[in-house]
Amino acid sequence: MKSFKDLEAWKKGRVLRVDISALTKTFPVEEKFKLVDQLIRASRSVTANLAEGYGRFHYQENIQFCRVSRGSLTEIQDHITVAYDEGYINEELAKKYDEQVEECIRIINGYINYLIKSKGTNPNS
């Protein structure tokens, strides 16, 4: 891999970020500095933390940033639940986003497991 942009986790996170951005444009204006802002920040955190972790020298630091990214994904799940509860999205759309987030979590978990295994073979870990 030459760049964080080659990471499957980052690619899937990017798609989610773009989808979340489009979704929030449909929310009521009064949510602009509430739910919309929280969803945008959390979705940007997913890819930003994967990128920052990739740039770190030690595996353990990369793993920690991956965990923060994973936390942002679960935050998105909660915000999507709020959007559903408030009637901004229907059940089908809520389920679609939940599945998309779960896929991102699975990929990040796989990447974390790869890093943990690699950590044991690298003298700079």
N, C-alpha and C positions, 0 to 999 in steps of 0.2 A: 504494500500500500504506500502510495506517495503522499497522501493527504487524508485528513479527517473526512473529506468529501467522498472518499472511497469506502468508508464504513457503511455497511448496510443499515446499522442502527441510526446513523445520521441521515441517510437518505429517507428512511421511513419517517423519522422525526420531522424532516423538512416537509414531506407531503402532509403530515398531520398539522404542522404549523400553518401551511397555506390554507388547508381546509378550515381550520379554526378561524383564521382571519376572515375568510369568506362568510362563515357562519355568523360571526359576531356582527357583521354588517346588517344582518336581518333583525337584530335585537332592538328593543325600544331605546330611544334617545336617552331616557333617564338612567339607563344601565351603562352609559358610555364610560363613566369614571368608577363604576362598581364592577359588575360581573364581566363586562367586556374587557376592561383593563386587566382584571385578574386572569382571564383566559389567555389573552395575548401575552402577558408576561410569562405565564407558566409554559405556554407552547414555545416561546422563544428560549426559555431556560433549558428545554430539552436538548435542542441542537447546540446551544452555546456551551453547555457543560460538557457535552460529548467532544466538541472541538477543543475546549480548553484542556480537558483531560488528555486528549491525544497529544497535545503539545508538551505535556509534562515529561520529565526525564525518567521518573521512577514509576514502575507498574502500580505500586500502591496508591500513588496520587491519582493516576488515571482511573483506577477502580473507584476511588472516593468520588470523583467527578461523575462517573457513571451512576453511582448510587444517588447523587443529587438529581441527575437527569431522570432517573426512575421515580424519585419522589415527586418531581414536577408532573410526571405522567399521572400519578395517582391523584395529584391535585386537580388536574384537568378532569379526571373522572368525577370528582366531587362537584366541580363547577358545571359539568354537563348535567349532573343530577339536579342541581339547582335550576338550571335552564329548563329542564323538563318539569320540575315541580312548579315553576312560575308560569308554565304554559308557553314558553318561547319556542320550544321544539316538541315534536310528538314522540311517542314511544319508539317508533321505528328509527327515527334519527338518533335518539339517545342510544339505542342499542348499536347502531352503526358506529358511532364514535367510541362507545365502550369497547367494541371488538377491535377497532383500529388501535386504540390505546393498549389493549391487552397484547396485540401483536408486537407493538413497539417494546413493551415490557419484556416479552419473551426473547426478543432479539438482543436487548441490552443484557438480560440475564445470561444469555449465551456468550456474549462478548466478555462479560465479567468473569465467567468461568474460564474462558480462553486466557484472559489476563492472569488469573490466579495460577493456572497451570504454567504459563510462560514465566511467571515471576520466579518460580523455583529453579528455572534453568538459566536465568540471567544474573550475572554478578552485580549488575547495577540496580537490582530490584530493592 
